[in-house]
Amino acid sequence: MISFWVTGAGTFGMKEYIARRVPRLGELLQIRTYENITPDLELPSGTHIFGSLCQLPPSGREVAALLHDRLREASPESRLLNDPRRVCRRFELLDRMHALGINQFRAYRAAQAGAVERFPVFVRQESGHNGPLTGLLHTPKDLTAAMRSLRARGLPLDDMLVVEFRDMADGDGVIRMASVFRIGERIIPAFLLRGRHWMLKWTDSDHDGPAMREFLGYVCDNPHAAWVRGVFEQAGVEYGRMDYGICGDSLQVWEINLNPTPGPSPGPEPPPLEPELESMLQEGRGVYNKAMLEAFSELDAGSSGGSIRIQLDPALVERMQSDLRSIERRRARLGFLQSLYRRPALGWPIRAAYSWLVPRR
């Protein structure tokens, strides 16, 4: 059995993937949440994957590290992926990639915003994976206004990063963004998007013949496997998904998500493409889903099926639970404010003020 550790709020991605794409994976993998950790645990031996480490408070990362150590002591034959003490979080990753000369852009913690020297930049959360909080900000004045507005909306300063924009457009103005998983020793390409928007998502990327052929070639050929493996090693990550930009021979690391959504997000699937394009999309998805199931099966191979008893510090566990409850309350408050922001009638003054304070170019 594979134990997949995530926060309660982070269970949806794997649940959706199992339910809608690879039901057989549910026979191998059991989702466990940090919120349900108690000082006295009975757990299966086998494989344990530590996800959601970027979403844990310091007390949670301390509990995860202690749990990792106790599992290693009690069951040396168990496979443990993502040592909480070694894994780079987002800022640490980007800082290391720049220091190693892999990335040609820098990231700053929000408290260091005054030290930014190269513009444009954008602001994003360190713990979240929903993309930029702002558009491109071209001057220090724009950045100051953006930070002020984001803080007014309730976003904490210590969870925001300022990231330099690195233009990855080719000579024709086309931008490419790829995503690739590491699962144990397997490197599995997930998708490749191309388009002209500086921040690519499925909805604003190209879905024509050339784009689908590039996508299919990418997932079948795995062209950057050696480079990708080296980045994961530098980041201390044995399970996760890396997003990176491609411009000719230049590859730039955007992020590594330790609890990625392997398949569809909640909600309806996008409308189907034209038959020929849909066929290429489904062929690529089939290659990817097959490789994912094989990788998880390899992790589960040889599992003894026994159980082990783990003892953790009760005070530390209680502190983590209290911190996680505080994070959940803050998330609920921010969600409520976002819902007000989106309401047609009530949200227009908020949207107007925000658009004035935060330039979105």
NORCORGI-V737044 format. One record per residue. N is the residue number from 1. RES is the residue in three letters. NEAR is the number of other ideal C-beta (glycine too) atoms within 12 Angstrom. D_FIRST is the distance of its C-alpha to the first C-alpha in Angstrom with 2 decimals. Layout:
# NORCORGI-V737044
n = (N/N)
res = (RES/RES)
near = (NEAR/NEAR)
d_first = (D_FIRST/D_FIRST)
This chain:
# NORCORGI-V737044
n = (1/2/3/4/5/6/7/8/9/10/11/12/13/14/15/16/17/18/19/20/21/22/23/24/25/26/27/28/29/30/31/32/33/34/35/36/37/38/39/40/41/42/43/44/45/46/47/48/49/50/51/52/53/54/55/56/57/58/59/60/61/62/63/64/65/66/67/68/69/70/71/72/73/74/75/76/77/78/79/80/81/82/83/84/85/86/87/88/89/90/91/92/93/94/95/96/97/98/99/100/101/102/103/104/105/106/107/108/109/110/111/112/113/114/115/116/117/118/119/120/121/122/123/124/125/126/127/128/129/130/131/132/133/134/135/136/137/138/139/140/141/142/143/144/145/146/147/148/149/150/151/152/153/154/155/156/157/158/159/160/161/162/163/164/165/166/167/168/169/170/171/172/173/174/175/176/177/178/179/180/181/182/183/184/185/186/187/188/189/190/191/192/193/194/195/196/197/198/199/200/201/202/203/204/205/206/207/208/209/210/211/212/213/214/215/216/217/218/219/220/221/222/223/224/225/226/227/228/229/230/231/232/233/234/235/236/237/238/239/240/241/242/243/244/245/246/247/248/249/250/251/252/253/254/255/256/257/258/259/260/261/262/263/264/265/266/267/268/269/270/271/272/273/274/275/276/277/278/279/280/281/282/283/284/285/286/287/288/289/290/291/292/293/294/295/296/297/298/299/300/301/302/303/304/305/306/307/308/309/310/311/312/313/314/315/316/317/318/319/320/321/322/323/324/325/326/327/328/329/330/331/332/333/334/335/336/337/338/339/340/341/342/343/344/345/346/347/348/349/350/351/352/353/354/355/356/357/358/359/360/361)
res = (MET/ILE/SER/PHE/TRP/VAL/THR/GLY/ALA/GLY/THR/PHE/GLY/MET/LYS/GLU/TYR/ILE/ALA/ARG/ARG/VAL/PRO/ARG/LEU/GLY/GLU/LEU/LEU/GLN/ILE/ARG/THR/TYR/GLU/ASN/ILE/THR/PRO/ASP/LEU/GLU/LEU/PRO/SER/GLY/THR/HIS/ILE/PHE/GLY/SER/LEU/CYS/GLN/LEU/PRO/PRO/SER/GLY/ARG/GLU/VAL/ALA/ALA/LEU/LEU/HIS/ASP/ARG/LEU/ARG/GLU/ALA/SER/PRO/GLU/SER/ARG/LEU/LEU/ASN/ASP/PRO/ARG/ARG/VAL/CYS/ARG/ARG/PHE/GLU/LEU/LEU/ASP/ARG/MET/HIS/ALA/LEU/GLY/ILE/ASN/GLN/PHE/ARG/ALA/TYR/ARG/ALA/ALA/GLN/ALA/GLY/ALA/VAL/GLU/ARG/PHE/PRO/VAL/PHE/VAL/ARG/GLN/GLU/SER/GLY/HIS/ASN/GLY/PRO/LEU/THR/GLY/LEU/LEU/HIS/THR/PRO/LYS/ASP/LEU/THR/ALA/ALA/MET/ARG/SER/LEU/ARG/ALA/ARG/GLY/LEU/PRO/LEU/ASP/ASP/MET/LEU/VAL/VAL/GLU/PHE/ARG/ASP/MET/ALA/ASP/GLY/ASP/GLY/VAL/ILE/ARG/MET/ALA/SER/VAL/PHE/ARG/ILE/GLY/GLU/ARG/ILE/ILE/PRO/ALA/PHE/LEU/LEU/ARG/GLY/ARG/HIS/TRP/MET/LEU/LYS/TRP/THR/ASP/SER/ASP/HIS/ASP/GLY/PRO/ALA/MET/ARG/GLU/PHE/LEU/GLY/TYR/VAL/CYS/ASP/ASN/PRO/HIS/ALA/ALA/TRP/VAL/ARG/GLY/VAL/PHE/GLU/GLN/ALA/GLY/VAL/GLU/TYR/GLY/ARG/MET/ASP/TYR/GLY/ILE/CYS/GLY/ASP/SER/LEU/GLN/VAL/TRP/GLU/ILE/ASN/LEU/ASN/PRO/THR/PRO/GLY/PRO/SER/PRO/GLY/PRO/GLU/PRO/PRO/PRO/LEU/GLU/PRO/GLU/LEU/GLU/SER/MET/LEU/GLN/GLU/GLY/ARG/GLY/VAL/TYR/ASN/LYS/ALA/MET/LEU/GLU/ALA/PHE/SER/GLU/LEU/ASP/ALA/GLY/SER/SER/GLY/GLY/SER/ILE/ARG/ILE/GLN/LEU/ASP/PRO/ALA/LEU/VAL/GLU/ARG/MET/GLN/SER/ASP/LEU/ARG/SER/ILE/GLU/ARG/ARG/ARG/ALA/ARG/LEU/GLY/PHE/LEU/GLN/SER/LEU/TYR/ARG/ARG/PRO/ALA/LEU/GLY/TRP/PRO/ILE/ARG/ALA/ALA/TYR/SER/TRP/LEU/VAL/PRO/ARG/ARG)
near = (30/39/41/41/44/40/39/26/28/37/29/26/30/38/29/26/35/30/20/24/28/30/17/19/32/22/15/31/38/28/33/32/31/44/28/22/37/24/21/14/27/15/32/28/28/31/39/42/45/46/43/42/46/39/37/38/30/19/28/39/34/26/39/43/30/31/43/34/24/27/36/23/17/25/28/14/18/33/33/36/38/41/28/37/20/25/38/34/35/36/30/25/37/37/26/27/35/24/15/18/13/27/28/21/31/27/39/29/29/33/19/22/32/14/17/32/15/23/23/28/40/38/43/35/33/33/34/28/29/18/25/32/35/39/25/28/35/21/17/20/16/29/39/24/26/40/35/24/30/33/23/18/29/23/32/24/21/17/29/37/41/42/45/30/33/33/22/35/23/18/10/14/16/28/32/37/41/40/39/43/44/40/39/29/19/28/35/39/35/39/39/39/34/35/28/21/24/29/32/31/21/28/15/17/27/29/27/19/19/20/30/31/24/31/37/27/22/33/36/22/19/25/22/29/25/14/25/35/23/20/35/38/22/29/37/26/44/34/46/43/38/42/37/39/36/33/23/14/11/22/30/36/45/42/40/41/40/45/40/37/33/40/30/24/22/15/10/10/18/16/12/14/21/14/11/17/24/19/18/28/33/22/21/30/30/19/26/36/30/22/29/39/31/24/33/39/24/22/33/32/17/15/26/18/15/16/19/26/19/30/22/31/22/17/15/26/29/19/23/35/29/19/26/34/22/18/32/23/16/22/26/16/18/26/18/18/22/22/15/21/24/16/15/12/10/14/19/15/15/24/22/13/17/28/20/16/25/33/25/24/20)
d_first = (0.00/3.81/6.44/9.59/12.67/15.91/19.11/19.84/22.28/19.86/17.31/19.53/18.96/15.34/16.05/19.15/17.67/15.10/17.92/20.70/19.64/16.30/15.18/12.88/10.63/10.01/8.19/5.43/5.95/7.13/10.46/11.85/15.54/17.73/20.22/18.17/17.94/20.13/21.74/19.87/16.09/13.65/10.16/7.04/7.56/5.85/6.65/8.66/11.08/14.34/16.15/19.38/21.01/24.32/24.34/23.98/27.23/28.04/26.92/23.49/23.15/24.33/21.71/18.93/20.54/20.81/17.19/16.38/18.96/17.89/14.32/16.09/18.55/16.42/13.81/15.64/13.33/10.47/10.82/12.35/13.80/17.02/18.78/20.61/23.77/23.99/23.11/26.30/26.87/29.15/32.49/31.45/30.16/33.40/35.53/33.98/34.25/37.92/38.64/37.29/39.47/36.64/37.49/41.11/40.74/40.06/38.37/39.85/38.74/40.86/42.89/44.01/45.19/48.75/47.88/46.94/49.43/48.34/48.22/46.94/43.78/41.36/39.44/35.76/33.26/31.17/28.24/28.59/27.83/30.53/33.03/36.44/38.16/41.52/43.25/44.80/47.06/50.05/51.88/51.37/53.02/50.45/47.62/49.29/49.75/46.16/44.84/47.28/46.24/42.49/43.03/45.26/42.43/40.34/38.14/37.89/39.50/36.76/34.23/36.50/37.00/40.04/39.24/41.89/42.08/41.76/43.39/41.42/43.70/45.06/48.75/48.47/46.82/43.38/40.29/36.89/33.52/30.31/26.62/24.02/20.34/18.86/15.17/14.88/17.87/18.37/21.25/21.30/24.49/24.09/27.71/31.25/33.83/37.57/40.34/43.13/41.77/41.03/37.67/35.95/33.83/33.26/36.15/38.72/37.77/39.42/38.22/40.88/40.85/40.90/38.02/35.82/36.75/35.86/32.47/31.77/33.07/30.94/27.54/28.64/30.35/28.26/31.59/30.71/27.54/29.13/30.56/27.38/25.38/28.18/28.06/24.33/25.02/27.97/25.98/23.23/20.62/17.56/16.14/18.82/21.60/25.11/28.21/31.32/34.86/36.63/40.38/41.50/40.29/39.54/35.91/35.29/32.06/31.95/28.65/24.98/22.84/19.70/18.49/20.10/20.43/19.03/21.17/23.85/24.85/25.54/28.75/30.37/29.87/32.85/35.59/35.37/37.40/40.11/38.84/39.04/37.32/34.62/33.99/33.47/31.18/28.98/29.05/27.84/25.08/24.02/23.90/21.86/19.30/18.91/18.44/15.84/13.67/14.37/13.52/10.00/9.64/11.22/8.90/5.99/8.97/9.85/6.84/8.82/6.83/9.48/10.31/12.84/15.78/16.92/20.52/21.86/25.48/26.40/29.17/27.07/24.40/27.30/28.90/25.84/25.60/29.34/29.16/26.41/28.60/31.53/29.78/28.86/32.51/33.77/31.56/32.95/36.49/36.12/34.76/37.83/40.16/38.67/39.20/42.83/43.19/42.25/44.46/47.52/50.09/48.83/47.15/50.04/51.68/48.38/47.71/51.30/51.20/47.90/49.15/52.27/50.46/47.73/49.04/46.72/48.10)
